[in-house]
Amino acid sequence: MSTHTLSALVENKPGVLAHVAGLFSRRSFNISSLAVGPTADEGVSRMTIVVDGASTPVEQVIRQLDKLVRVIKVVELADDSAVERELALIKLTARPGEREEILQIAAVFGAPIVDLDPESIVLEATGSPRRLKALLDNLAPYGIRELVRTGRVGLDRGPGSIADSTATDHIATTPELLAQAS
Amino acid sequence: MQLTGAQALVRSLEEQGTEVVFGLPGGAILPAYDPLLTSSLRHILVRHEQGAGHAAEGYAWATGKPGVCMATSGPGATNLVTALADAYMDSVPMVAITGQVPSALIGSDAFQEVDITGVTLPITKHNELVTRTDRIPAAIAEAFHIATTGRPGPVLVDISKDSLQSTAPWSWPPVMNLPGYRLPAAPDPARIAEAARMLHKSRRPVLYVGGGVIKSGTHEELRRLAEAAQAPVTTTLMARGAFPDSHPLALGMPGMHGCYAAVAALQEADLIVALGTRFDDRVTGQLATFAPRAQIVHADIDPAEIGKNREPDVAIPGDLAVTLAELADAVAALVAEHGEPDTAAWRGATDHWKKQFPLRYTQEPGGPLKPQHVVERLSALTGGDAIILAGVGQHQMHAAQHYSFTKPRTWINSGGAGTMGFAVPAAMGAQAGRPGELVVAIDGDGCFQMTAQELATCAIEKLPIKVLVFNNGFLGMIRQWQELFYDERYSYSELGQAIPDYVKLAEAYGCVGLRCDRAGDVDTVLEKALAVSDVPTVVDFRVHDREGVFPMVPAGRPNDDIVLGPEFTAAEQQAAARREVSAR
């Protein structure tokens, strides 16, 4: 599934999340995941929104989001130039004999054990979406009792920040026309 | 200086230059009504909050200034919802102020509590719940700023009762804090130059003009552009009046009930320059088959409209006031340098279509009265010098088609939302905004009965609107669709022509009531109605119940499937389908 990751700065005010979520439902856009948290500026929150590229016209999403008064800025994080991470807590039933194998897998993926019970184990896993998927695939045969994920967060690599990027102008014009015009 | 929140609200409205507020008081907004009594604002007491909402819209359409309406919490606020949705769809600048229950009670399901900011989230450009007195002036200033700049739209400010009652220091102007609200960037000169070159080169250009031209006040520039480019112009339902219908380059309205020449020209064009318009489904018909041979230049103030429905070849986001002026200059410069564009053959074709497939109906002298005839007589008698309103349905389409518009802000209707009951209250708002002018609402009998109570408001406020009820005893457009698409099974679309008695109803409301059911009487009755200057007038036009609106592109069909209607022979329909005179 091809996904697009959008990163948005929004005003930290009541109703902003409802506004953004409402926009998605009203325009029939699909959200795969959504993560919201504070930034260094207490008046501003940052949202990371993952949308399904196949069913959702991403440029249209960006322009519609940009129109919301409480949304300060929206950018799309490019796959190859962004760091994306997600956190998951995974609870497994650890039957005798499986416990050791589970701990080994956790060690390979660098996932710390955050709760250990005679009958269960809770792992904390952080990583890229691909890495988390690999971990979950490896754990699946042991029976995952509960899984909770934060939704993806991401940042562009390098010294730049969302605040530096110029206002989004995603409007397409054909290269030929632009060439003629210049 | 300390003011109560209520005083600050009224003072803020005054500072914003508000002349008229349409509203109806209730518990939560009551504190605001006290200072209203002694303010410079004219408050018009409506009979239903929906009337206040549409009146604010009509005021805004007619004047270009933001309309203001006010209601109390709960049902008062929800009664504004239809008008807000309507204003949102048609980009009408409007500020709605609602009272909210005291902040300590919010969330407790208090008496008359509704989460109106939640309800109106998807149908307002912006909204805000205010619970602090010192926030009121800035909230009002921001609301007016957002409603009137960029792509206009409705803004709702919901104010808790306690914040209206408490006091705070007053100062004006307040500091606006809208970090996420940016005004559109200037249009790109390179793209305008490219659009000008394309227009100058095009053999089959069409200017596809939407409501943005009226909102940006650029009808003069449009005319300059059309004449320089020698390009035919089609004005959408939202843009009637942006270009004079009598102009040789005018094609009339496009779309589902558009003129054949306009629909055909868009289908055959090699270049469409879309100005302040949004490729609405009622214009494009089936999107995939719309204007298959045309390159598209799309200029609009809202970047999100560009590429939403049809991907343009040249996109010019930005203010049309700049784009149109520069585009007209650029085309004129190309004409001066290289000569006139070669569109003569194309104009020959569009002229031929206009003559061969005009809007056609038959009014037999002794036969049933045709609604088109009434519109044409009104058009002739007023000479375009009137503000015409309509709701939604057959009467709206007949008015849009057959009235000859000469200037902007003379046509007001419910375009995108298609709101029944729009016309009477919107006419009230238009008349309040332009008191000296002739304001004529053409309304269906179905629409009229949804908001007719505002006749009382108009009579008491001395707003002498004229309401021409096209009474065919049916929900006419529904009847037409049932005739065409549901085997003539007229399921619950008949209202009956006799009840209510519109003349008596008018008189009961303190208005003049007239009736007309013969073509020969239309002029006399219209003249009588137009002459009334002190109270509203209602005319019950008993029109033919079988009359349809044509041409018609059935919903979701390609525009090439346009049906000319029963006034045309099969041979003519075939000729229209073949589009015999092609400039290709």
Chai-1 contact restraints between the chains, C-beta under 6 A:
chainA,res_idxA,chainB,res_idxB,connection_type,confidence,min_distance_angstrom,max_distance_angstrom,comment,restraint_id
A,G22,B,L121,contact,1.0,0.0,6.0,A-B,restraint_1
A,G22,B,P122,contact,1.0,0.0,6.0,A-B,restraint_2
A,R26,B,P122,contact,1.0,0.0,6.0,A-B,restraint_3
A,R63,B,P303,contact,1.0,0.0,6.0,A-B,restraint_4
A,R63,B,A304,contact,1.0,0.0,6.0,A-B,restraint_5
A,Q64,B,A304,contact,1.0,0.0,6.0,A-B,restraint_6
A,K67,B,A304,contact,1.0,0.0,6.0,A-B,restraint_7
A,V69,B,H126,contact,1.0,0.0,6.0,A-B,restraint_8
A,V69,B,G180,contact,1.0,0.0,6.0,A-B,restraint_9
A,V69,B,Y181,contact,1.0,0.0,6.0,A-B,restraint_10
A,R70,B,G180,contact,1.0,0.0,6.0,A-B,restraint_11
A,V71,B,G180,contact,1.0,0.0,6.0,A-B,restraint_12
A,I72,B,P179,contact,1.0,0.0,6.0,A-B,restraint_13
A,I72,B,G180,contact,1.0,0.0,6.0,A-B,restraint_14
A,I171,B,I306,contact,1.0,0.0,6.0,A-B,restraint_15
A,I171,B,A315,contact,1.0,0.0,6.0,A-B,restraint_16
A,I171,B,P317,contact,1.0,0.0,6.0,A-B,restraint_17
A,T173,B,V314,contact,1.0,0.0,6.0,A-B,restraint_18
A,T173,B,A315,contact,1.0,0.0,6.0,A-B,restraint_19
A,T174,B,D313,contact,1.0,0.0,6.0,A-B,restraint_20
A,L177,B,E194,contact,1.0,0.0,6.0,A-B,restraint_21
A,L177,B,V314,contact,1.0,0.0,6.0,A-B,restraint_22
A,A181,B,A190,contact,1.0,0.0,6.0,A-B,restraint_23
A,A181,B,E194,contact,1.0,0.0,6.0,A-B,restraint_24
